[in-house]
Amino acid sequence: MSQSRIRLERVTKRWDATMAVDDISFDVTPGQFVILLGPSGCGKSTTLRMIAGLEEATSGQIHIGGRDVTRLPPGDRGLSMVFQSYALFPHLSVADNIVFGLRSRKVPRQEQRQRLAKVAELVDLTAYLDRKPAQLSGGQRQRVALARAVISEHPICLMDEPLSNLDARLRSDMRREIKALQSRLNMTVVYVTHDQVEAMSMGDRVILMQHGTIVQDGTPDELYNRPASAFAASFIGSPAMNLLPLAAGEQGAVIQGEPTPPVAPLNAAGGQLGVRPEDIELRPASAFGVLARVLSEEYLGADTIVHLAIGEHTLRARLTGKHALAGQQCRIGWPTKAAHLFDANGRRRDDLTPYSLDLPGAESQLSSPLSGSSQTSLLAPQLYPQH
Amino acid sequence: MTLTAHRKMQLYGTLLLLPAAILLTTFAYLPTITTVINSLFLPGFRGAPAEFVGVENYQVLFDDPTFWKVARNNLIYALGTIPTSIALALVMALFVNGKLRGRGFVRMAYFTPTILPMIAAANIWMFFYAPQIGLFNKLLGALGLSGINWLGDPSVALGSVIVMSVWKEAGFFMIFYLAALQGIPPELKEASDLEGTSRWSFFWRVTFPLLMPTTLFVLINALINAVRVVDHLFILTKGGPNNATNLLLYYVYENAFSFFDRTMAATITVVILLVLAVVATLKFTILDRRTHYQ
């Protein structure tokens, strides 16, 4: 499987004055499912296309399986690709679309037929082999594109936002199918997306990009729990992490516009404090915590997103179940390890520890951040007058 | 009587169709019918009524060796201009669709012959073909070769007319191919590049089939033009020498306005219409089945 190792060394892509990809390096081990994640224009697709050979790197080197492929044409790199638009040939039947590459590589007809039968079975297209792409649904077209990638038996498959043309429900089905196919065939996949849900649910590893550079490279768990920058923090998670500017207070850094209580050491002032909505707990206005006012709530079924105002800032909290809290005063807190500090440039600070906002004597309760039910019971008398 | 909603819609539709219907009837269908009728009668002399002669006019026409010569000329002209101009148009379109310095300028240059009126283009080519002072013979002379009488030599004249027509038509057809090529998503090329498909193979397996609707359209247009456009003959050869470059429509014109034989002109016109109708039907039924429309 070593022929499927991909290594990028200081790869740069420039178009005249615009820098699309700026000096990035990473290494993909065989069998890994790697996600290139980032907002549009961050250079993730360009990076993928440089690996594919559809764009030439301005500088740097790309190695596949120990071979320097930087200047090789796409067909000689031993990889297949699934395009966002699927790139199916509209005049060819599903079967001809799937074996298109085999014909180009002059695979004997008998073998073509065998491989086609096997792959069609794998992606559940056997009944549709005679149809034209226009007669297929979006999900089926997606499968044809996958089949075309799989039948080539290249160990590497590149995918460029393959699910973005599907509706939400089909997308979650295809997510699981692609992931299952990848582990079953032990393919090395580099997958480009701007959807953090896809990144979190499919990737063994996520490379987050911004402005042509890598912001963070780690497992989904690392990206979620230890974001390397304020950008990473705000990009992963839905709703995104709350970022609150910190100002200098009397006993430490405080949330701007809310002088008590201090939430972090004084050194953190000028930076930002990040807390995920699911880590925020609501407490009665008489309890310890940061004073907040409930602005509104969005009920989503399993949980409720509560919009809170602190000082001049708003933040979101996710509570399980249904809540009706609009207009009420409360206090909020979060577990110490759920608070992240970022400096003025947005970089993560690990040299400072945020102050504890724990309730005195309530440590056991606060150690589990998502204990929504216990919070509601705490709040009950003041916050639920209508009950 | 009250009109139902359905009747009203029908009336509404009819009224919308009326302007086009009136124009087409006046200038296309009625003249066609009159022509067919004329071809079945002999005009009477000194006010006598026209005499119905059935297919006699056609028999006379088919016995006329000049007609067959002109028909043969037209066939050679069609075979000479249609495939050449289409192939040339496709090559030019592929060329200017690629990455190319000064692409806009080259496209404009290729399209220029199309915006020239046929008469003007023929006048330009008149100077190219002129025996003594013409461009081609000057070039040949510079190479030490003796000149050719491009339009005066019966064995060369039709070829000269064909070359000029191809020059005039190819740029026009190129525009259609160019538009069609730009409608082909670039990912198709990328997807086939990833499989190591050669450019040649990609052209025949993807580009050409996807251009089929355009080819069909261009083919029909080229065919119609091969019969319909004879303006250049008025300038270049007037059908001569000895009918060597005479084409069917020009022969119709000669019959009608030089020989004042309106009946013969009508008869030839009907023959042209029939032949065109048959060829167009064949093309649409045979090629249409093998053409992919997006």
Interface residues (C-beta under 8 A of the other chain):
Chain A: A52 G53 L54 P73 P74 G75 D76 L79 S80 M81 F83 S85 A87 F89 P90 H91 F100 G101 R103 S104 R105 K132 A134 R148 S152
Chain B: P185 E187 L188 E190 A191 S192 D193 L194 E195 G196 T197 S198 S201 R205 V206 P209 L210 M212 H292 Q294
